[in-house]
Amino acid sequence: MTIELSRRGFCIGTALIGLQTISSSAFAARSEDGTVRLGLVAPTSGPNARYGAFSLRGAQMAAKEINDAGGVGGRKINVMPGDSQGTPVEGVSATRRLIDQDQVDFIIGDVSSSVTLAMQPVVEDAGVLLLNAASSNPMITYKAGVGGFKWTFRNYPTDENRSLLVLQYAAEKKGFTKYSVLSVDTDYGRAAIQFTKKYLLRFKSEILTEDYYKEGEVDFRSVLSKIRDSGAQAIIMYGNADSAPIVGRQMMEVGIAGKIPLIGNAEFNTASTIKAAPKAMEGAIEAAAWLPGYDSPKSKAFVDKFTAAYREAPNNHAYVHWETVHLLAKAIEQAKSIDREKVRAALSGIHYDSAVGEVTFDDHNQARLPMILLEIEGGTPVVKGAYKAEIDYPK
């Protein structure tokens, strides 16, 4: 079945089922201790430590599942964390330590696009495969594969995917054409708006006001008052989950809750955010790589297992790191080796059944995978479909 929004390039991603089975086979030896040394660069301290904690749990849970099933060709996966603190400088230092001191075979990281962009030349010089699971800045894969950095792969949708999908749904399904921007002042937040602007003319739309906030900022009243008086039909927000409840409560204060919905991505769909400002979150439109309530057997099994292990529901970062470790394990299995060149080649041609649909990679080493689009209705996130689109790379 296909969901059409009257533009080419979007189709529904069929949820594919079945957990990945890792079988034993003859493997080329490399690591002296007989394991697969997997570095994980993530912010385990600092303001984004929450994201890093979920990332590490997801990766460790996947590694345990694989190891309990006999490992990858008999090799156990050893997850070795490196704290990026959410900054490029610390991310590069963590990457160098993992490569030079821990002698990791592969690296997954980082949740921050700024950190991942800084990591790319480091892993390229070292010839170590970097499989990103959570950064969304399109520049990462503009520069990867045929773009130059052959050792960088990404198993995550880009801001361009997300921005196009959200804008198209808002225009064609909700009739919105006038927007205000309230986005986080980071590579992530600004890039999302840059790619939104790229497609505005296609939908005969315009941005009336444009504002960015610093991480940790807590007073949005003046900006929201300006938006109230601008004539905007919706607020485009790409930001942090911690900011969304604050923005929602202050939308209620300035009188725009329930009148001007939020669209974009800032974890509008979480129970805590909706509870904090239910009227403001009503009608919020979001595109996500994954949702805990997504209706597929593999996704449900992951949620149940994670919740039982950690006594809290997983978020997106837990899922994408769990799935990415399984994806890497399948590539290693297909390569029948932990030789980096062979695993890189296996990833390039892989067909992997994720919880939201099939994953393959294009010539920029960017995963082609669906995104889930949802809208908050009656205080509940309602999935509108899973879509994917080919990225239009600059010539």
DRENDO-1510 file (C-alpha; in Angstrom, 1 decimal, always signed):
<recs>
REC; n; res; u; v; w
REC; 1; MET; +0.0; +0.0; +0.0 .
REC; 2; THR; +1.2; +3.5; -0.8 .
REC; 3; ILE; +0.4; +6.8; +0.8 .
REC; 4; GLU; +0.6; +9.7; -1.6 .
REC; 5; LEU; +0.9; +13.3; -0.7 .
REC; 6; SER; +0.8; +14.3; -4.4 .
REC; 7; ARG; +4.6; +14.6; -4.7 .
REC; 8; ARG; +7.1; +12.1; -6.0 .
REC; 9; GLY; +9.7; +10.5; -3.8 .
REC; 10; PHE; +7.5; +9.4; -0.8 .
REC; 11; CYS; +6.1; +6.0; -0.2 .
REC; 12; ILE; +5.0; +4.2; +2.8 .
REC; 13; GLY; +7.6; +2.1; +4.6 .
REC; 14; THR; +6.3; -1.3; +5.3 .
REC; 15; ALA; +7.1; -2.4; +8.8 .
REC; 16; LEU; +9.2; -5.5; +8.5 .
REC; 17; ILE; +9.3; -8.1; +11.2 .
REC; 18; GLY; +11.7; -10.7; +12.5 .
REC; 19; LEU; +14.7; -10.3; +14.8 .
REC; 20; GLN; +18.1; -10.6; +13.2 .
REC; 21; THR; +19.8; -13.9; +13.6 .
REC; 22; ILE; +23.5; -14.0; +13.9 .
REC; 23; SER; +25.1; -17.3; +12.8 .
REC; 24; SER; +28.6; -18.6; +13.3 .
REC; 25; SER; +31.0; -18.8; +10.4 .
REC; 26; ALA; +34.8; -18.7; +9.7 .
REC; 27; PHE; +36.1; -15.2; +10.6 .
REC; 28; ALA; +39.4; -13.5; +9.9 .
REC; 29; ALA; +41.2; -12.9; +13.2 .
REC; 30; ARG; +42.1; -9.3; +14.2 .
REC; 31; SER; +41.4; -8.3; +17.8 .
REC; 32; GLU; +43.9; -10.1; +20.1 .
REC; 33; ASP; +41.2; -10.7; +22.7 .
REC; 34; GLY; +38.9; -12.4; +20.2 .
REC; 35; THR; +36.1; -9.8; +20.6 .
REC; 36; VAL; +34.7; -7.1; +18.3 .
REC; 37; ARG; +35.8; -3.9; +19.9 .
REC; 38; LEU; +33.0; -1.4; +19.3 .
REC; 39; GLY; +33.6; +2.2; +20.4 .
REC; 40; LEU; +30.6; +4.3; +21.2 .
REC; 41; VAL; +31.1; +8.1; +21.3 .
REC; 42; ALA; +28.2; +9.8; +23.1 .
REC; 43; PRO; +27.6; +12.5; +25.7 .
REC; 44; THR; +27.6; +10.7; +29.0 .
REC; 45; SER; +28.1; +13.9; +30.9 .
REC; 46; GLY; +27.1; +17.5; +30.3 .
REC; 47; PRO; +23.7; +19.0; +29.3 .
REC; 48; ASN; +23.0; +16.2; +26.8 .
REC; 49; ALA; +23.9; +13.3; +29.1 .
REC; 50; ARG; +20.3; +12.1; +29.0 .
REC; 51; TYR; +20.7; +11.3; +25.3 .
REC; 52; GLY; +24.0; +9.6; +25.8 .
REC; 53; ALA; +22.6; +7.4; +28.6 .
REC; 54; PHE; +19.9; +6.1; +26.4 .
REC; 55; SER; +22.3; +5.6; +23.5 .
REC; 56; LEU; +24.6; +3.5; +25.7 .
REC; 57; ARG; +21.8; +1.4; +27.1 .
REC; 58; GLY; +20.5; +0.6; +23.6 .
REC; 59; ALA; +23.9; -0.3; +22.3 .
REC; 60; GLN; +24.7; -2.5; +25.3 .
REC; 61; MET; +21.3; -4.3; +25.1 .
REC; 62; ALA; +21.9; -5.1; +21.5 .
REC; 63; ALA; +25.4; -6.4; +22.2 .
REC; 64; LYS; +24.1; -8.6; +25.0 .
REC; 65; GLU; +21.4; -10.0; +22.7 .
REC; 66; ILE; +24.0; -10.8; +20.1 .
REC; 67; ASN; +26.5; -12.2; +22.6 .
REC; 68; ASP; +23.9; -14.4; +24.4 .
REC; 69; ALA; +23.1; -15.8; +20.9 .
REC; 70; GLY; +26.8; -16.8; +20.4 .
REC; 71; GLY; +28.2; -13.6; +19.2 .
REC; 72; VAL; +29.2; -12.7; +15.6 .
REC; 73; GLY; +30.9; -15.7; +14.2 .
REC; 74; GLY; +31.8; -16.7; +17.8 .
REC; 75; ARG; +33.1; -13.2; +18.6 .
REC; 76; LYS; +31.5; -11.3; +21.5 .
REC; 77; ILE; +30.8; -7.6; +21.0 .
REC; 78; ASN; +32.6; -5.4; +23.6 .
REC; 79; VAL; +31.0; -1.9; +23.7 .
REC; 80; MET; +33.6; +0.7; +24.8 .
REC; 81; PRO; +32.1; +4.1; +25.6 .
REC; 82; GLY; +33.9; +7.5; +25.0 .
REC; 83; ASP; +32.3; +10.6; +26.5 .
REC; 84; SER; +32.0; +13.4; +24.0 .
REC; 85; GLN; +30.3; +15.7; +26.5 .
REC; 86; GLY; +28.3; +16.9; +23.5 .
REC; 87; THR; +31.1; +19.1; +22.2 .
REC; 88; PRO; +33.3; +18.7; +19.1 .
REC; 89; VAL; +36.6; +19.1; +21.0 .
REC; 90; GLU; +35.8; +16.4; +23.5 .
REC; 91; GLY; +34.2; +14.2; +20.8 .
REC; 92; VAL; +37.4; +14.3; +18.8 .
REC; 93; SER; +39.5; +13.5; +22.0 .
REC; 94; ALA; +37.2; +10.5; +22.8 .
REC; 95; THR; +37.5; +9.3; +19.2 .
REC; 96; ARG; +41.3; +9.5; +19.3 .
REC; 97; ARG; +41.4; +7.6; +22.6 .
REC; 98; LEU; +39.2; +4.8; +21.3 .
REC; 99; ILE; +41.3; +4.4; +18.2 .
REC; 100; ASP; +44.8; +4.9; +19.6 .
REC; 101; GLN; +44.5; +3.5; +23.1 .
REC; 102; ASP; +41.6; +1.1; +23.0 .
REC; 103; GLN; +42.3; +0.0; +19.4 .
REC; 104; VAL; +38.6; -0.3; +18.6 .
REC; 105; ASP; +37.5; -2.1; +15.4 .
REC; 106; PHE; +34.5; +0.2; +14.7 .
REC; 107; ILE; +32.9; +3.3; +16.1 .
REC; 108; ILE; +29.3; +4.4; +16.5 .
REC; 109; GLY; +28.6; +8.0; +17.3 .
REC; 110; ASP; +27.7; +10.8; +18.1 .
REC; 111; VAL; +24.1; +12.0; +18.8 .
REC; 112; SER; +25.3; +15.6; +18.1 .
REC; 113; SER; +25.8; +16.6; +14.5 .
REC; 114; SER; +28.6; +19.0; +15.5 .
REC; 115; VAL; +30.5; +16.2; +17.1 .
REC; 116; THR; +30.0; +13.8; +14.2 .
REC; 117; LEU; +31.2; +16.4; +11.7 .
REC; 118; ALA; +34.4; +16.8; +13.8 .
REC; 119; MET; +34.9; +13.1; +14.1 .
REC; 120; GLN; +34.7; +12.4; +10.3 .
REC; 121; PRO; +38.3; +13.5; +9.3 .
REC; 122; VAL; +39.7; +11.7; +12.4 .
REC; 123; VAL; +38.2; +8.3; +11.5 .
REC; 124; GLU; +39.1; +8.9; +7.8 .
REC; 125; ASP; +42.7; +9.4; +8.6 .
REC; 126; ALA; +42.7; +6.3; +10.8 .
REC; 127; GLY; +40.8; +4.1; +8.4 .
REC; 128; VAL; +38.2; +3.2; +11.1 .
REC; 129; LEU; +34.6; +2.8; +10.1 .
REC; 130; LEU; +32.2; +5.3; +11.7 .
REC; 131; LEU; +28.6; +4.2; +11.7 .
REC; 132; ASN; +26.5; +7.1; +12.9 .
REC; 133; ALA; +23.2; +6.3; +14.6 .
REC; 134; ALA; +21.6; +9.6; +15.6 .
REC; 135; SER; +23.1; +12.7; +13.9 .
REC; 136; SER; +20.8; +14.4; +11.4 .
REC; 137; ASN; +22.8; +17.2; +9.7 .
REC; 138; PRO; +22.8; +16.4; +5.9 .
REC; 139; MET; +26.3; +17.7; +5.6 .
REC; 140; ILE; +27.6; +14.5; +7.3 .
REC; 141; THR; +26.6; +12.4; +4.2 .
REC; 142; TYR; +27.1; +15.2; +1.7 .
REC; 143; LYS; +30.7; +14.6; +2.6 .
REC; 144; ALA; +30.5; +10.8; +2.9 .
REC; 145; GLY; +30.9; +8.0; +0.3 .
REC; 146; VAL; +31.3; +9.6; -3.1 .
REC; 147; GLY; +31.4; +12.9; -1.3 .
REC; 148; GLY; +34.9; +12.1; +0.1 .
REC; 149; PHE; +34.8; +10.4; +3.5 .
REC; 150; LYS; +34.5; +6.7; +2.6 .
REC; 151; TRP; +34.6; +5.5; +6.2 .
REC; 152; THR; +31.5; +7.4; +7.4 .
REC; 153; PHE; +28.1; +5.7; +7.2 .
REC; 154; ARG; +24.9; +6.9; +8.7 .
REC; 155; ASN; +21.9; +4.8; +9.8 .
REC; 156; TYR; +19.6; +7.7; +10.5 .
REC; 157; PRO; +17.4; +10.1; +8.5 .
REC; 158; THR; +18.7; +13.6; +7.7 .
REC; 159; ASP; +17.2; +17.0; +8.5 .
REC; 160; GLU; +16.5; +17.3; +4.9 .
REC; 161; ASN; +14.3; +14.2; +4.9 .
REC; 162; ARG; +12.5; +15.4; +8.0 .
REC; 163; SER; +12.1; +19.0; +6.9 .
REC; 164; LEU; +10.6; +18.1; +3.6 .
REC; 165; LEU; +8.2; +15.5; +5.0 .
REC; 166; VAL; +7.0; +17.8; +7.8 .
REC; 167; LEU; +6.5; +20.8; +5.5 .
REC; 168; GLN; +4.8; +18.8; +2.8 .
REC; 169; TYR; +2.3; +17.2; +5.3 .
REC; 170; ALA; +1.6; +20.6; +7.0 .
REC; 171; ALA; +1.0; +22.2; +3.6 .
REC; 172; GLU; -1.0; +19.5; +1.9 .
REC; 173; LYS; -2.9; +18.0; +4.8 .
REC; 174; LYS; -3.3; +21.0; +7.1 .
REC; 175; GLY; -3.4; +23.8; +4.6 .
REC; 176; PHE; -0.6; +25.8; +6.3 .
REC; 177; THR; +1.5; +28.3; +4.2 .
REC; 178; LYS; +2.7; +30.8; +6.8 .
REC; 179; TYR; +5.2; +29.9; +9.5 .
REC; 180; SER; +7.3; +31.2; +12.3 .
REC; 181; VAL; +10.6; +29.6; +13.3 .
REC; 182; LEU; +11.6; +28.9; +16.9 .
REC; 183; SER; +14.6; +26.5; +16.6 .
REC; 184; VAL; +17.6; +25.7; +18.7 .
REC; 185; ASP; +20.8; +27.6; +17.8 .
REC; 186; THR; +23.0; +24.6; +16.9 .
REC; 187; ASP; +24.1; +22.9; +13.7 .
REC; 188; TYR; +21.0; +20.7; +14.0 .
REC; 189; GLY; +18.5; +23.5; +14.5 .
REC; 190; ARG; +19.8; +25.8; +11.9 .
REC; 191; ALA; +20.3; +23.1; +9.3 .
REC; 192; ALA; +16.7; +22.0; +9.7 .
REC; 193; ILE; +15.5; +25.5; +8.9 .
REC; 194; GLN; +17.9; +25.8; +6.0 .
REC; 195; PHE; +16.4; +22.7; +4.4 .
REC; 196; THR; +12.8; +23.8; +5.2 .
REC; 197; LYS; +13.5; +27.0; +3.3 .
REC; 198; LYS; +14.8; +24.9; +0.3 .
REC; 199; TYR; +11.3; +23.6; -0.2 .
REC; 200; LEU; +9.1; +26.6; +0.8 .
REC; 201; LEU; +8.4; +27.7; -2.8 .
REC; 202; ARG; +7.3; +24.2; -3.8 .
REC; 203; PHE; +4.4; +24.5; -1.4 .
REC; 204; LYS; +3.8; +28.3; -1.9 .
REC; 205; SER; +4.8; +28.9; +1.7 .
REC; 206; GLU; +6.7; +31.6; +3.6 .
REC; 207; ILE; +8.4; +32.2; +6.9 .
REC; 208; LEU; +7.2; +35.3; +8.7 .
REC; 209; THR; +9.5; +35.4; +11.7 .
REC; 210; GLU; +12.7; +33.5; +12.5 .
REC; 211; ASP; +14.3; +33.1; +15.9 .
REC; 212; TYR; +16.8; +30.7; +17.5 .
REC; 213; TYR; +17.3; +29.9; +21.2 .
REC; 214; LYS; +20.4; +28.8; +23.1 .
REC; 215; GLU; +20.5; +25.4; +24.7 .
REC; 216; GLY; +19.4; +25.9; +28.3 .
REC; 217; GLU; +17.3; +29.0; +27.6 .
REC; 218; VAL; +14.1; +29.1; +29.6 .
REC; 219; ASP; +12.2; +32.3; +28.7 .
REC; 220; PHE; +10.5; +32.3; +25.3 .
REC; 221; ARG; +7.7; +34.7; +26.1 .
REC; 222; SER; +8.8; +37.7; +24.0 .
REC; 223; VAL; +9.4; +35.5; +20.9 .
REC; 224; LEU; +6.1; +33.7; +21.4 .
REC; 225; SER; +4.3; +37.1; +21.7 .
REC; 226; LYS; +5.9; +38.2; +18.4 .
REC; 227; ILE; +4.7; +35.0; +16.8 .
REC; 228; ARG; +1.2; +35.5; +18.1 .
REC; 229; ASP; +1.0; +38.9; +16.3 .
REC; 230; SER; +2.7; +37.7; +13.1 .
REC; 231; GLY; -0.1; +35.9; +11.4 .
REC; 232; ALA; +1.8; +32.6; +11.4 .
REC; 233; GLN; -0.4; +29.4; +11.1 .
REC; 234; ALA; +2.2; +27.1; +12.7 .
REC; 235; ILE; +5.6; +27.3; +14.6 .
REC; 236; ILE; +8.5; +25.3; +13.1 .
REC; 237; MET; +10.5; +24.0; +16.0 .
REC; 238; TYR; +13.6; +21.8; +15.8 .
REC; 239; GLY; +15.1; +21.6; +19.2 .
REC; 240; ASN; +15.8; +19.7; +22.4 .
REC; 241; ALA; +13.2; +17.6; +24.3 .
REC; 242; ASP; +13.9; +19.6; +27.5 .
REC; 243; SER; +12.8; +22.9; +25.8 .
REC; 244; ALA; +9.5; +21.6; +24.4 .
REC; 245; PRO; +7.5; +21.5; +27.7 .
REC; 246; ILE; +8.8; +25.0; +28.6 .
REC; 247; VAL; +7.8; +26.4; +25.2 .
REC; 248; GLY; +4.4; +24.7; +25.5 .
REC; 249; ARG; +3.6; +26.1; +28.9 .
REC; 250; GLN; +4.6; +29.6; +27.8 .
REC; 251; MET; +2.5; +29.2; +24.7 .
REC; 252; MET; -0.4; +28.9; +27.1 .
REC; 253; GLU; +0.7; +32.0; +28.9 .
REC; 254; VAL; +0.7; +34.2; +25.7 .
REC; 255; GLY; -2.6; +32.8; +24.5 .
REC; 256; ILE; -1.5; +30.8; +21.4 .
REC; 257; ALA; -1.9; +27.2; +22.7 .
REC; 258; GLY; -4.4; +25.4; +20.6 .
REC; 259; LYS; -4.3; +28.1; +18.0 .
REC; 260; ILE; -0.8; +27.9; +16.5 .
REC; 261; PRO; +0.5; +24.3; +16.5 .
REC; 262; LEU; +4.1; +23.2; +16.7 .
REC; 263; ILE; +5.7; +21.3; +13.8 .
REC; 264; GLY; +9.1; +19.8; +13.4 .
REC; 265; ASN; +11.0; +17.7; +15.9 .
REC; 266; ALA; +11.5; +18.3; +19.6 .
REC; 267; GLU; +10.0; +15.1; +21.1 .
REC; 268; PHE; +6.5; +16.7; +21.1 .
REC; 269; ASN; +5.1; +13.1; +21.3 .
REC; 270; THR; +6.5; +12.1; +24.7 .
REC; 271; ALA; +4.1; +11.6; +27.5 .
REC; 272; SER; +6.0; +14.0; +29.8 .
REC; 273; THR; +5.9; +16.8; +27.2 .
REC; 274; ILE; +2.2; +16.3; +26.4 .
REC; 275; LYS; +1.4; +16.2; +30.1 .
REC; 276; ALA; +3.3; +19.5; +30.7 .
REC; 277; ALA; +1.3; +21.4; +28.2 .
REC; 278; PRO; -1.5; +19.3; +26.6 .
REC; 279; LYS; -3.3; +22.2; +25.0 .
REC; 280; ALA; -0.1; +23.6; +23.4 .
REC; 281; MET; +0.9; +20.1; +22.1 .
REC; 282; GLU; -2.5; +19.4; +20.5 .
REC; 283; GLY; -2.1; +19.3; +16.7 .
REC; 284; ALA; +1.7; +19.1; +16.9 .
REC; 285; ILE; +3.2; +17.5; +13.8 .
REC; 286; GLU; +6.5; +15.5; +14.1 .
REC; 287; ALA; +8.6; +13.2; +11.9 .
REC; 288; ALA; +10.6; +10.7; +13.9 .
REC; 289; ALA; +13.1; +8.0; +13.1 .
REC; 290; TRP; +11.1; +5.8; +15.5 .
REC; 291; LEU; +8.5; +5.8; +18.2 .
REC; 292; PRO; +7.9; +3.5; +21.2 .
REC; 293; GLY; +4.3; +3.0; +20.1 .
REC; 294; TYR; +5.1; +2.1; +16.5 .
REC; 295; ASP; +3.1; -1.0; +15.5 .
REC; 296; SER; +5.5; -3.6; +14.4 .
REC; 297; PRO; +6.4; -6.9; +16.2 .
REC; 298; LYS; +10.1; -6.1; +16.2 .
REC; 299; SER; +9.6; -2.7; +17.6 .
REC; 300; LYS; +7.2; -3.9; +20.3 .
REC; 301; ALA; +9.6; -6.7; +21.3 .
REC; 302; PHE; +12.4; -4.1; +21.7 .
REC; 303; VAL; +10.2; -1.8; +23.8 .
REC; 304; ASP; +9.2; -4.6; +26.1 .
REC; 305; LYS; +12.7; -5.9; +26.6 .
REC; 306; PHE; +14.2; -2.5; +27.2 .
REC; 307; THR; +11.5; -1.5; +29.7 .
REC; 308; ALA; +11.9; -4.7; +31.6 .
REC; 309; ALA; +15.7; -4.3; +31.7 .
REC; 310; TYR; +15.8; -0.6; +32.7 .
REC; 311; ARG; +12.4; +0.0; +34.2 .
REC; 312; GLU; +11.6; +2.9; +31.9 .
REC; 313; ALA; +10.5; +3.1; +28.3 .
REC; 314; PRO; +13.2; +3.6; +25.6 .
REC; 315; ASN; +13.4; +6.8; +23.6 .
REC; 316; ASN; +14.5; +7.3; +20.0 .
REC; 317; HIS; +18.3; +7.3; +20.9 .
REC; 318; ALA; +18.0; +3.9; +22.7 .
REC; 319; TYR; +16.2; +2.4; +19.7 .
REC; 320; VAL; +18.5; +3.7; +16.9 .
REC; 321; HIS; +21.7; +2.6; +18.8 .
REC; 322; TRP; +20.2; -0.8; +19.5 .
REC; 323; GLU; +19.2; -1.2; +15.8 .
REC; 324; THR; +22.5; +0.1; +14.5 .
REC; 325; VAL; +24.5; -2.4; +16.6 .
REC; 326; HIS; +22.4; -5.2; +15.1 .
REC; 327; LEU; +22.9; -3.7; +11.6 .
REC; 328; LEU; +26.7; -3.6; +12.1 .
REC; 329; ALA; +26.6; -7.2; +13.4 .
REC; 330; LYS; +24.8; -8.3; +10.2 .
REC; 331; ALA; +27.4; -6.5; +8.1 .
REC; 332; ILE; +30.2; -8.3; +10.0 .
REC; 333; GLU; +28.5; -11.6; +9.5 .
REC; 334; GLN; +28.1; -11.0; +5.8 .
REC; 335; ALA; +31.7; -10.0; +5.5 .
REC; 336; LYS; +32.8; -13.1; +7.4 .
REC; 337; SER; +35.4; -10.9; +8.9 .
REC; 338; ILE; +36.1; -7.9; +11.1 .
REC; 339; ASP; +38.4; -6.6; +8.5 .
REC; 340; ARG; +37.3; -3.0; +8.1 .
REC; 341; GLU; +37.4; -2.9; +4.3 .
REC; 342; LYS; +35.3; -6.0; +4.0 .
REC; 343; VAL; +32.8; -4.8; +6.5 .
REC; 344; ARG; +32.6; -1.4; +4.7 .
REC; 345; ALA; +31.9; -3.2; +1.5 .
REC; 346; ALA; +29.2; -5.4; +3.2 .
REC; 347; LEU; +27.5; -2.3; +4.5 .
REC; 348; SER; +27.4; -0.7; +1.1 .
REC; 349; GLY; +25.3; -3.6; -0.3 .
REC; 350; ILE; +23.4; -4.6; +2.8 .
REC; 351; HIS; +19.6; -5.2; +2.9 .
REC; 352; TYR; +18.7; -5.0; +6.6 .
REC; 353; ASP; +15.1; -5.4; +8.0 .
REC; 354; SER; +14.7; -2.8; +10.7 .
REC; 355; ALA; +11.7; -2.3; +12.9 .
REC; 356; VAL; +10.4; +0.4; +10.6 .
REC; 357; GLY; +11.4; -1.0; +7.2 .
REC; 358; GLU; +14.2; -2.1; +5.0 .
REC; 359; VAL; +17.6; -0.3; +5.3 .
REC; 360; THR; +19.9; +0.1; +2.3 .
REC; 361; PHE; +22.7; +2.6; +1.7 .
REC; 362; ASP; +23.1; +5.1; -1.2 .
REC; 363; ASP; +26.4; +6.1; -2.8 .
REC; 364; HIS; +26.9; +8.7; +0.0 .
REC; 365; ASN; +26.7; +6.0; +2.6 .
REC; 366; GLN; +23.4; +7.4; +3.8 .
REC; 367; ALA; +20.7; +4.9; +4.8 .
REC; 368; ARG; +17.5; +4.8; +2.8 .
REC; 369; LEU; +15.0; +4.2; +5.6 .
REC; 370; PRO; +11.5; +5.3; +6.5 .
REC; 371; MET; +10.6; +8.0; +8.9 .
REC; 372; ILE; +7.4; +7.9; +11.0 .
REC; 373; LEU; +5.1; +10.9; +10.7 .
REC; 374; LEU; +2.7; +11.6; +13.6 .
REC; 375; GLU; +0.2; +14.2; +14.8 .
REC; 376; ILE; -0.9; +14.8; +18.4 .
REC; 377; GLU; -4.7; +14.2; +18.5 .
REC; 378; GLY; -6.7; +14.3; +21.7 .
REC; 379; GLY; -3.5; +14.2; +23.8 .
REC; 380; THR; -2.3; +11.1; +22.0 .
REC; 381; PRO; +0.4; +10.7; +19.3 .
REC; 382; VAL; -1.3; +9.2; +16.2 .
REC; 383; VAL; +0.9; +7.7; +13.5 .
REC; 384; LYS; +0.0; +8.9; +10.1 .
REC; 385; GLY; +2.4; +6.6; +8.2 .
REC; 386; ALA; +6.0; +5.7; +7.6 .
REC; 387; TYR; +7.6; +7.5; +4.6 .
REC; 388; LYS; +11.0; +7.7; +2.9 .
REC; 389; ALA; +12.5; +9.9; +0.3 .
REC; 390; GLU; +15.7; +10.0; -1.8 .
REC; 391; ILE; +18.0; +12.8; -0.9 .
REC; 392; ASP; +18.6; +15.5; -3.6 .
REC; 393; TYR; +22.3; +15.9; -3.2 .
REC; 394; PRO; +24.0; +19.1; -4.4 .
REC; 395; LYS; +25.6; +18.7; -7.8 .
</recs>
